[in-house]
Amino acid sequence: MIKGILFDKDGTLIEFEKTWFSIMTLVFKKIEDQGLMTSDEIKLIKERSGILRNGFSKESKIQYMPTSEIVNQWSMWVIRQPVSFFKDRLYQIINESSLDESVEIKLLPKTMETIAYLSDKYRIGIATADTKDSMLHSLSHSGLLGYFHYFGSDDGVCKGKPDPMMAEEFCRTIGVRMDEILIVGDSVSDYEFALNAGCHFAGIDNEYGSLKDYLRMMNQSAVMVENLEELVKCFDL
C-alpha cells in the first residue's frame, strides 16, 4: 500500500528544457563575462554536458546530475588553480542563475491540481539534483512549495540520486517503510534511485528523456505515464 510519494522536480513537475536552457544561458554569459573560461572551453563544456544550440541532448548531465557533481566535472575538464576557488565560483554562478527572476518557472500540465489532490491524501516529497536555494525558489514561484512534507536537494549533506539517501530520509520523516513509497521521475537516474531504495516507481515519458529507451535496451519494465493526472488513474491514487 502506497503511503508516500517522492517526486523528482524538473521534467516531472516543472518544465525542464526551456527553464534550464535559460539558466544555462545565464551561466555561460557570466562565466564568459568574468573570464573564467575561454570560448573554446565553454564549447567543450557544452558538448560534454549535452547542451545543444537550442536545448539539451537526451539524458543530458544537466537533467539528472547534482549541481555539485556538474561543478566537479567542469573543473576536471577545465583546470584552474586554486581548484577550490574555481569550483566555489562555478557553483555560485549556477545557483545565482537558477534564482534569476528572468527565468520562467512553468509547471507541466495538470501538475498543480494533481499535487493539491495528492497532498490531501498522502505525504509527498521532493528529491531533486538542484541546490536547496534553487529548489525552494522554483517551488515557491510555481506555487507548489506549501504542498510538500519533505525536501531533498543537493544541500552539501544529502547524497544525490541514484544513491537512496533521500528516499531513506523521506521514509524516516514521514514514518513509513521503503516499500510503501512511490518514486516518480523522468530520468534513468530516477529509475535507478527507486531500484536502489527498494521503492515503487513510475516514469514520466517526455521528449528529452531516454528512460523508455533504456528500459527497452536493458529488458526492464516500469510503469510509464505522460503526466501526473495519468499517474493518479494508473495507480488508483
C-alpha positions as CSV (number, residue, x, y, z in Angstrom):
1,M,0.0,0.0,0.0
2,I,1.4,3.4,-1.0
3,K,1.6,5.9,1.8
4,G,4.1,8.4,0.5
5,I,5.1,9.8,-2.9
6,L,8.5,11.2,-3.7
7,F,8.7,13.3,-6.8
8,D,11.6,14.4,-9.0
9,K,11.2,18.1,-9.8
10,D,12.4,19.2,-13.2
11,G,10.8,17.2,-16.1
12,T,8.3,15.7,-13.6
13,L,6.6,18.7,-12.1
14,I,8.3,21.7,-13.7
15,E,9.1,22.0,-17.4
16,F,12.8,21.2,-17.7
17,E,14.2,22.1,-21.1
18,K,13.2,25.8,-21.5
19,T,13.7,26.5,-17.8
20,W,17.2,25.1,-17.6
21,F,18.3,26.3,-21.1
22,S,17.5,29.8,-19.8
23,I,19.5,29.1,-16.7
24,M,22.5,27.7,-18.6
25,T,22.5,30.6,-21.0
26,L,22.9,33.0,-18.0
27,V,25.6,30.7,-16.5
28,F,27.8,30.8,-19.6
29,K,27.3,34.5,-20.1
30,K,28.5,35.1,-16.5
31,I,31.4,32.7,-17.0
32,E,32.4,34.5,-20.2
33,D,31.9,38.0,-18.7
34,Q,34.1,37.1,-15.7
35,G,36.8,35.5,-17.8
36,L,36.5,32.1,-16.0
37,M,36.7,30.1,-19.3
38,T,37.7,30.8,-22.9
39,S,35.1,30.4,-25.7
40,D,36.8,27.1,-26.7
41,E,36.5,25.8,-23.1
42,I,32.8,26.8,-22.9
43,K,32.2,24.9,-26.2
44,L,33.9,21.8,-24.7
45,I,31.8,22.0,-21.5
46,K,28.6,22.4,-23.5
47,E,29.4,19.4,-25.8
48,R,30.3,17.1,-22.9
49,S,27.3,18.2,-20.8
50,G,24.8,17.6,-23.6
51,I,24.0,21.3,-24.0
52,L,22.9,21.9,-27.6
53,R,22.3,25.2,-29.5
54,N,18.6,25.4,-28.5
55,G,18.2,22.7,-25.9
56,F,19.7,19.5,-24.5
57,S,20.5,16.1,-25.7
58,K,18.7,13.1,-24.2
59,E,19.8,12.4,-20.6
60,S,21.9,15.5,-20.6
61,K,24.0,15.8,-17.4
62,I,22.1,19.0,-16.6
63,Q,18.9,16.9,-16.4
64,Y,19.9,14.5,-13.7
65,M,23.3,15.3,-12.2
66,P,23.5,17.2,-8.8
67,T,24.9,20.8,-9.2
68,S,27.9,19.9,-7.1
69,E,28.8,17.0,-9.4
70,I,28.3,19.2,-12.5
71,V,30.8,21.6,-11.0
72,N,33.2,18.7,-10.2
73,Q,33.1,17.5,-13.8
74,W,33.5,21.0,-15.3
75,S,36.5,21.7,-13.1
76,M,38.2,18.5,-14.3
77,W,37.6,19.4,-17.9
78,V,38.7,23.0,-17.4
79,I,41.5,23.1,-14.8
80,R,42.1,26.3,-12.8
81,Q,44.2,27.0,-9.7
82,P,43.2,27.2,-7.0
83,V,40.7,24.4,-7.8
84,S,38.6,25.0,-4.7
85,F,38.0,28.7,-5.5
86,F,37.2,27.8,-9.2
87,K,34.6,25.2,-8.0
88,D,33.1,27.6,-5.5
89,R,32.7,30.3,-8.1
90,L,31.1,27.9,-10.7
91,Y,28.7,26.6,-8.0
92,Q,27.8,30.2,-7.0
93,I,27.2,31.2,-10.7
94,I,24.9,28.2,-11.3
95,N,23.0,28.8,-8.1
96,E,22.6,32.5,-8.7
97,S,21.5,32.0,-12.3
98,S,18.8,29.5,-11.2
99,L,17.4,32.2,-8.9
100,D,17.3,34.9,-11.6
101,E,13.9,36.5,-11.9
102,S,14.1,36.5,-15.7
103,V,13.9,32.6,-15.8
104,E,10.3,31.5,-16.3
105,I,9.2,28.7,-13.9
106,K,6.5,26.8,-15.8
107,L,4.5,23.8,-14.4
108,L,3.8,20.8,-16.6
109,P,0.1,20.2,-17.5
110,K,-2.2,19.1,-14.6
111,T,0.6,19.5,-12.0
112,M,-1.0,22.0,-9.7
113,E,-4.3,20.2,-9.5
114,T,-2.8,16.8,-9.1
115,I,-0.3,17.8,-6.4
116,A,-3.0,19.6,-4.4
117,Y,-5.1,16.4,-4.6
118,L,-2.3,14.0,-3.7
119,S,-1.1,16.2,-0.8
120,D,-4.5,15.8,0.9
121,K,-4.3,12.0,0.7
122,Y,-0.6,11.2,1.0
123,R,2.7,12.6,2.5
124,I,4.6,13.8,-0.5
125,G,8.2,15.0,-1.0
126,I,10.7,16.3,-3.5
127,A,14.0,14.6,-4.4
128,T,16.0,16.8,-6.8
129,A,19.5,17.3,-8.1
130,D,19.1,21.1,-7.7
131,T,20.7,23.2,-4.9
132,K,18.5,23.8,-1.9
133,D,18.1,27.5,-2.9
134,S,17.1,26.7,-6.5
135,M,14.6,24.0,-5.4
136,L,12.9,26.4,-2.9
137,H,12.9,29.2,-5.4
138,S,11.3,27.2,-8.2
139,L,8.7,25.6,-5.9
140,S,7.8,28.9,-4.4
141,H,7.5,30.8,-7.7
142,S,5.4,27.9,-9.2
143,G,3.0,27.9,-6.1
144,L,3.9,24.3,-5.2
145,L,6.0,24.9,-2.1
146,G,3.3,24.6,0.5
147,Y,2.1,21.1,-0.6
148,F,5.2,19.1,0.3
149,H,6.2,17.5,3.5
150,Y,9.9,16.7,2.6
151,F,12.5,18.5,0.6
152,G,15.6,16.6,-0.6
153,S,18.2,18.5,-2.6
154,D,21.9,19.0,-3.3
155,D,22.5,20.6,0.1
156,G,26.0,19.5,0.8
157,V,24.9,16.8,3.1
158,C,22.4,14.5,1.3
159,K,23.8,12.3,-1.4
160,G,22.3,12.8,-4.8
161,K,20.3,10.3,-6.9
162,P,20.7,7.4,-7.6
163,D,22.0,7.0,-4.1
164,P,19.0,6.0,-1.9
165,M,19.8,8.5,0.9
166,M,16.9,11.0,0.0
167,A,14.4,8.1,-0.1
168,E,15.7,6.9,3.3
169,E,15.3,10.4,4.8
170,F,11.8,10.8,3.3
171,C,10.8,7.5,4.9
172,R,12.1,8.5,8.3
173,T,10.5,11.9,8.0
174,I,7.0,10.6,7.3
175,G,7.4,7.3,9.3
176,V,6.8,4.7,6.6
177,R,8.7,1.7,5.0
178,M,10.6,1.9,1.7
179,D,8.1,-0.5,0.1
180,E,5.3,2.0,0.9
181,I,6.9,4.7,-1.2
182,L,6.2,5.6,-4.8
183,I,9.0,7.4,-6.6
184,V,8.1,9.5,-9.7
185,G,10.7,10.8,-12.1
186,D,11.6,11.2,-15.7
187,S,15.2,10.0,-16.0
188,V,17.3,6.9,-15.8
189,S,18.8,8.2,-12.6
190,D,15.3,8.4,-11.0
191,Y,14.6,4.8,-12.0
192,E,17.9,3.6,-10.5
193,F,17.1,5.7,-7.4
194,A,13.9,3.7,-6.9
195,L,15.6,0.4,-7.5
196,N,18.4,1.2,-5.0
197,A,15.8,2.3,-2.5
198,G,13.5,-0.7,-3.0
199,C,10.5,1.6,-3.7
200,H,7.8,1.5,-6.3
201,F,8.4,3.6,-9.4
202,A,6.5,5.5,-12.1
203,G,8.3,7.1,-15.0
204,I,7.2,10.3,-16.8
205,D,7.6,10.0,-20.5
206,N,8.9,13.1,-22.2
207,E,10.8,14.1,-25.4
208,Y,14.2,14.8,-23.8
209,G,14.4,11.7,-21.5
210,S,15.7,8.4,-22.6
211,L,14.1,6.3,-19.8
212,K,11.9,4.3,-22.1
213,D,14.8,3.5,-24.5
214,Y,16.9,2.5,-21.5
215,L,14.3,0.1,-20.2
216,R,13.9,-1.4,-23.6
217,M,17.6,-1.9,-24.0
218,M,18.0,-3.4,-20.5
219,N,15.0,-5.6,-20.9
220,Q,13.4,-4.0,-17.9
221,S,9.8,-2.8,-17.3
222,A,8.3,0.1,-15.4
223,V,5.0,2.0,-15.3
224,M,5.3,4.9,-17.7
225,V,2.8,7.8,-17.8
226,E,2.6,11.1,-19.8
227,N,1.5,13.3,-16.9
228,L,0.5,13.3,-13.2
229,E,-3.2,13.0,-14.0
230,E,-2.5,9.7,-15.7
231,L,-0.4,8.7,-12.7
232,V,-3.3,9.1,-10.4
233,K,-5.5,6.9,-12.6
234,C,-2.8,4.3,-13.2
235,F,-2.1,3.7,-9.5
236,D,-5.7,4.4,-8.3
237,L,-4.3,7.1,-6.0
